[in-house]
């Protein structure tokens, strides 16, 4: 039995999120059904974490076990032939049998795309912001989020975890053509954390909050003080980081 | 009565092409129904030309008459509010009452996008070419198409026109990130001409034809000697050109 680690790209538009659930088609379900076709028996996959309905991934990571004598490059080709074209396998590696796509995560990068102009081709891939944004003010606000903080104000109030302390290593706003990209690299993120941070920063950009209000919000540890949750379709799980020692066989 | 000229962007994925037809939803039909809602009576639009099912536009041009006392900028906002988000109005101008979106065309630019890597987000917007391409050979072939030629070998055999002579002013291959873009600027193009030229040039890129075969194909004036018709979803009507004298009021 060998263990494979795959890096997956998906357009989340037509899915009810990553994780299997009773209502609606999910990314996990489609990949597991495809692996079942190849293996002639059910194959369970473990992902680095969930993504919500309509959220995308450039680099979601999964692992699974296989008894097939197939090279990783052939696994990529076989899966891409069988999967629908809104889910693509970008890379596959054989890893040690103790590699865990979920528990070994040491960091994640998310990006959130917004645009200020109408664009038929980006309608499911970035969020249209029809009001003008003060990019310099957003950058000032963004700086307050970097570091180790209790992010209770920036996650769903009912988040099932006692520890809401997380570390954001880097946060930046990238101007790329007609779009603005929020990039966050951190130890891990709470439920809806990126979308609430972005929703709040967009309010900073239109002058509803001052940049230094972000500091006050962090201190309040109360979801009610932060801004709205930005829509799902601007969000991408961009990259998942693992320790060097887990780089593969 | 005033005449408006609008520049339209559309993602052609979910449409049966530009022009109204009995089977399947078309771009023209959706825009006309939207204008009818605004005007409380049917409004006919005239486009610069047709695009096929799944073909896109960055800059299709239409005209129509209106008795509404509405500024062009307000027309853009009103239409974008009412239209589905895969059809966007980019610009609207009032023009002289003799402006004709179809008959006044003096040139068109089309672009055709291909990529060599899997990409879930570009699946409907560019064509995946899974074999390697010799870009230098394609550029040599492309050069033969520039100029005034009889393009009978590069259009649908049953094309209903006696005159198959057209002029290509510029043709180039642009390398942009992971994608290759064929750009054609010409006086006008025959039915399926861009897709047949691209299909043939891709065969040059993989070594099935030599670049100088393009010259031989033009001389043959026979659709059977050229390559396959490339798929529709890589094609974009990029820009439509009108005389300076028709620039608007």
Interface residues (C-beta under 8 A of the other chain):
Chain A: X9 X10 X11 X56 X80 X85 X86 X87 X88 X89 X90 X118 X119 X120 X121 X123 X125
Chain B: X9 X10 X11 X56 X80 X85 X86 X87 X88 X89 X90 X118 X119 X120 X121 X123 X125
